[in-house]
Amino acid sequence: MDNPLFVKGDKGVRFPIRQHLLSLKPYRNARQEFEGQASVWLDANENAWGGAHQGAYSRYPDPFSSALRQHIASLKGVSHQAVFVGHGSDEVIDLLIRLTCEPGSSKILLSSPTYGMMAVSAAIHGVECVDIPLSTPDYQLRVEDLVEAMRHDPSIRVLYVCSPNNPTGSQWSLQDCRTLAEVAAAQGVMMLLDEAYIDYAPGPSMARELFWEEFPNLVVMQTLSKAWGQAALRVGWAIGHPDFLTWMDKIKPPYSIAEPVQTLALEALQDPSMLQKTVAVTLAEKRRLRAELPHIQGVQHVFESDANFLLFQHEVAGKLYDWLVQHGVVVRDRRGEVPDALRVTVGTPDENTTFLDACKRFNT
């Protein structure tokens, strides 16, 4: 029988942990068994001679990315126990599903169109997605319907919300997120709030507004891949209740974040001024694209966006896509999610000019 809730703590905090994991004895790596100082390390079966790169990478990395966690925590104004670092946000998604959802019986609640890896990860793990699509034609979150689903379907283990949403670009209101977080906590549902694009948004991060002390079932996910400009490093993190993140640590692979990745990520986070500069120029260029796209022949609608991209509809979107490719410009075809829609990432000024010029030369 599907065990719906795991109760932990004096306050009765409820996390939907899979029943067979409650008795799990997690793998303990060498650095967990001995955390002290030493001059000779012969406990992890590493190659003491080293190899290429002057042996710089012959030792296993910090399994918990401790320095990275500490720095992210200081940036976000939370304790380091409230931060989990993953191999990209996709690992956070994968681990959260594996931790909470029973294959064949648990469900994930989401609103399409949204980031596609949530549904893919759910399918990999044999978990059904309950889709309450965004309202049309404005593509807004149907909060009351999401609340109703959580209250009446006890098999829902996870609510996934992307804000700003990909591919539509909208950031959901603090009140809507608060309402959903309140109901999720009351129903023992984990709410995963994906804030990959939060640094471009005008509104605040929910990690600052919806603290886990008030909403213990809320997990906020962010990344280095977007505004921080470090997509190749594959580093994402979750901010949430320390008791829940402890469970994620129990089931994660022991060394998922490589040593050079930890070092480079930490270096990137030391320079928030670079983030501010790139965000400012990106937003300025987005305003330029937003102003010019409606005047291009065939463009029917340009969605408002709180991210670093614009979704727009074109009367012959498929032909325009092919034309752009022929002229060396690649955008994302989103007709499978939003009718006649293409998504364009805000690039450099020169890249954006090339894109606009190609669109203007297109003859429908």
Secondary structure, 3 states (H helix, E strand, C coil): CCCCCEEECCCCEEECCCHHHCCCCCCCCHHHHCCCCCCCCCCCCCCCCCCCHHHCCCCCCCCCCHHHHHHHHHHHCCCHHHEEEECCHHHHHHHHHHHHCCCCCCEEEECCCCCCHHHHHHHHCCCEEEECCCECCCCECCHHHHHHHHHHCCCEEEEEEECCCCCCCCCCCHHHHHHHHHHHHHHCCEEEEECCCHHHCCCCCHHHHCCCCCCCCEEEEEECCCCCCCHHHCCEEEECCHHHHHHHHHHCCCCCCCHHHHHHHHHHHCCHHHHHHHHHHHHHHHHHHHHHHHHCCCEEEECCCCCCEEEEEECCHHHHHHHHHHCCCCCEECCCCCCCEEEEECCCHHHHHHHHHHHHHCCC
